[in-house]
Amino acid sequence: MNKSTGMVVVSESALPEVIIKVLHAKELKAASQQMSSSEACRIVGISRSAYYKYKDSVFRYEEQSEENIFSLELRLIDRQGVLSSVISALYELGMNIIKINQNPPVDAVASVSLSVRRDPEGACSRDKLTQSLEKLDGVAAVKVL
């Protein structure tokens, strides 16, 4: 039988406990940049050899449906702190920035494109997102694609 290198989505309840613990150890390490693999393995109760055997092969599946991803085009006044206030507002709205691209300012206005993902249970609508960003000082225009 040939080994397949394809991906498979499997319910967590069907996985062996060691796989769940490897995922948990990876999450601990990601949450604390200071944590070593040995420490994460000790906390979740697996051997380092089990961790290293599976760590590059198991990942959490994040549902990224199109309805939870917004593409934004912003025109921002070239002033200190404007982009920072946009990022803060997105955080307050429960958005996670996936991609950001800022062009150099032309005539004191910078064009910024963002891709953001909202929490699937998040209540932020397209209209609320637009209205919240338009209220910010220094935001000249907002377009949600």
Buried (B, 14 or more C-beta within 10 A) or exposed (E): EEEEEEEEEEEEEEEEEBBBBBBBBBEBBEEEEEBEBEBBBEEBEBEBEBBEEBBEEBEEEEEEEEEBEBEBEBBBEBEEEBBEBBBEBBEEBBBBBEEBEEEEBEEEBBBBBBBBBBEEEEEBEEEEBBEBBEEBEBBBEBEBE
